[in-house]
Amino acid sequence: MNKLAIGTIVAFEDVLTRRVLQGTIVYSHDGLVRIKTPDGKLQTRLIDRVKPVCHLPAKPDIKSRFQYMQQVVEMVANGDTASAIISGQAGLGKTNEVLKTLSNLGLEKDVDYSLVKGFTSSRGLYEQLYNFNGMLTVFDDCDSALKDRISASILKGALDSYSERKISWLVKASTMDADIPRCFDYDGRIIFITNKLISELDKPLCTRSLVIDLEMNKEEILERIEYILPEIKGFGMADKREALNFIHTIAATINQLNIRTLLMVLRMRKAHPNNWQDLAKYSVTN
């Protein structure tokens, strides 16, 4: 029987989705291990179903990683590199920071760059890249494109590091625009913002781009919320501080901790000033 020490970082499959997850062993006995994932959840597996991963150097602190993200966004916007992938959990300010960085560079949406949000089909992706060829396109929350084989192939062509990037569409479709060719040379730039974690992304996509990993554990999420607290509008600083202090006390029981959690607590505090704590605890931990 294999033996894995407490503190070992391991990879294992999610039972339902079959996604590869990572975590740290916190308990090991009699052929079973308990694994703590970065979001604070505990998973139990047979020891033979987990695999140790190579030790990785510690990540920079979350403030530094957001600064690196800003620098990479500037590089793509200025044409110093063709593409970037920004990866991390939802609701922690990735998109806001990307758009703020572009704005600070003097770029305007729909003038200097195109923003695509939500679901996109493979054909829609192909037409988007053709129609905005030569420009910067920001894809936000378009994770469906990563699951579709054709969309992933199109993205690989667009993100390639070669001087000539050729994108092809060789499948007949009833909705095809006759004015769009079936093959073209792409010279635009792409920033792809995804809620998928680095371990879930297609490796060939990652090797074609600059990748910023913004995955956070709960301590880092709380640090991030603390940092942007002054930027949250509509509430007094004392109210925001009280709400965040409350979240600290129940953070271990919150499944989806992010900036939206703070906003929900603040709204409940405003609507029910006399008993907001009980309501908030019940709401955000279920």
N, C-alpha and C positions, 0 to 999 in steps of 0.2 A: 504494500500500500504506500502511495506517495505521502510525503510529509511536507507540509507548508507551514512556515512559522507565522505567528501573528505579526502583522505589519507588512506582509508580502503583498505587492500589487499584482492583481490577477485579472485576466480577461475571461468572460463567460457570456453565454447567450441568454437573452431575455426569453422567458418561457413562451410568451404569447406572440411577440413580434419577430423573434429570432435575431434581433439586433445584437451586435457584439457590444457588451458593456464592460466597464472597468471599475474596479474598486479595491479596497484594502481589507485584508483578512483581519477580523477583530476577535474571532473565536475559531478554534480548531480542535475537534475531538472525535474519535471513533469513526473516522471516515467522512465526517461532515465539517463544512466550514461555513462561517457566517461572514458575509462581505458587506462592508459599508461603502456605498457609492457616493460620488461627489455631492449629490443632492441630499445626503443625510439618511437615505433609506437603507434598510438592512435586507439582504438577500441570503437565503440558505441554499447551498448546493452540495451535492456529493463531491468529494475532493477530486475524484477522477474527471469531473466535468468542468474543472477550471484549469487555466493555464497561466503560469507566471509570465509576466511581461518584463522586458528589460528595464532596468532602473533608468529613469529619465531624470535629467537635472531639474531642480526646482524651477517652477515658472516664475517670471518676474511678478511683482505685485500688480494688482489689478489696475491701479492708477497708471503705472508704466505701460501696461499693455494697451490701454486706451490711447495713450500718447503715441505708441508705435502705430496703432491703427490710423490715427490722424496723419502721421507721416506717410504711411502707405497710400492712403486716399489721395494725398497731395501728389504723390508720385504718379498714380494712375491719371489723375486729372491733368497733370502737366505733360503727360506723354512719356514719362521716364520709364514706365513699364506698362504692359498691355492690360493686365488684369490683377484683381485681388479677390480673395474669398475671406469674408468676415464671418466667423463661426462662433455660436454661443447660444445660451438659453434665451427664450423669448422674454420680453418685458424688462430688459435691463439697459436699454438706451443705445443699442447698436445703430439703429437706423437714424435716430435723432443726431447722434454724433457724426455720422457720415454726412448727412445733409447739412449740418451746421458747419462742418469743415469745408464743404463745397461752397456754401454761402460766404464764408470768410475769404474764400479765394475769388469772390466776385462772380461766381457762376449762378445762373438762374435756371430753374426747372423749366423744361419745354423750350428753352432758348439755347442753353449751353449743354444741357444733358437731358436725357429721358429717364423717367422713373416708372418702372413696371412693378406693380404690387399684386400679390396673390397668385391664383392659379394661372398657368399659361400652358397651352397645348404645344406640341412639337411644331406644328405648322405656324402657330402664333409666334413662337420663339424665332423661327426662321424668318418670318416677315418683319418682325421687330428689328432684328439685326440688319436686314437689308435696308429697311426704310430709314434707319438711323445710322447707316454705315458712315464711318468717319467721325462719329460723335461718341461721347461717353454714355453708356447705358447702365443704370443702377437697377439691379433686380433685387426686390425686397420680398421676403416670404414667398418665394417661388419654388419651394422645395419639391413641388410636384415634378418640376423639370428634371430633378435628380433621380427620380424613381423611374422615369420613362426612358427606355433604351435609346430611342431616336433623339429625344431632347438631349440626353447626355452626350451622344455622339456629336450633335451640332455644337454643344458647348465646348467639347474638346477641341473641335476645329477652330472655334472662335478664340479660345484661351491659349492656343499654342504659342510657343515662344519663337517659332520660325519667322523670318522676315516676310514671307508670304503665307497668309492664312486663308485657305480655300474652304468654303462651306458649300455643301451640295444638298439638293433635295431631288432625289431620283424616283420618288414614289408619286404616282398619279393620285390626285385628290379632286373631288367634285367642287371644293371650295377654293381652289387655287386661283390666285390673281394672275391673269394672263400677262400682266406687265412686269411680273417678278420672275427673273430667270431662275433656272434650276441649279445654277452654280454661279458663285461670285467670289471675288477676292475681298476679304474682310479686313479693314484697317481701322476699326473702331476700338474702343476700350470698354472694359466691363468691370463693375464692382458687384459681386454677388454676395448678398447678405442672407445668411441661412441660420435657422434655429437648430439645424443638425449639428451634432458634435463632430469633432475632427475624426474620431474613430469610426463614424458612420459614413463619412464621405468617400466617394470614389477616389482611389489613390491616383489614377492618371489625371484626374481633374486637379488635384492638389499640387501635383508636380509641375503643372503648367502655369501656376499662379503664385503670387505672394499670398501667404496664408496667415491670418491673425486669429489666434485661438483665445476667445474670451470666455471659455467655460469657467464657471465659478462654483466654489462650494458655498455653504450658507454664510460662513464668516466673511467671505469676500463679497457676497451679495449685500450683506448688511453694511460693509465698508463702502461699497459703491453707492448705496442709497444715501448713506451719510454724506458722501462727497457732493452729490447733486441736490441735497436738501434745499439749499438756497434758490435753486432754479425752478422748483415746483411752485406754480402760481395758484392763487386763489385761497391760500390759507396763511395764517400768521406763523411766524417762525416758532413761537412758543407752542402752538398747537401741533406743528409738524414734529417738533422735538418730543412732545409728550406721546404722540402716536408712535414714533419710532422706538422710543424707550419701551412702550408696551409690546411692540412687535419683538423686541429683543427677548422679552420674558417668555414668549411662546414660540420662538423661531424653530425650536427643535420639532414641534408638532405640525408645522406648516408644510404642506406637500409642494405647493407651487409658490415659493417665495420670490417676489420681484417688486418692481416699482408700483405695479398695479395694486399689490397688497397694501402698501402704504396709502394709496389714494382711496381704496375702499374703506380702510379704517378711519381716515380723515372724514369721509362723507358720513359714516355712521356716527362719529363723534359729534359732527355738526348737527345731524338730524335728531340724535337722542343723547343730549349732553349728560343726562342723569344715570344712564345705564348702558353706555356704549361699549364698555369693556366686555361684558358678558356676551353681547350680541356679536362683537367683533371676534371674540375667541371662538364662538360657535361657528361663525360664517367662514373664517379663513382657514380653519383647521379641518373642514369637512370637504 
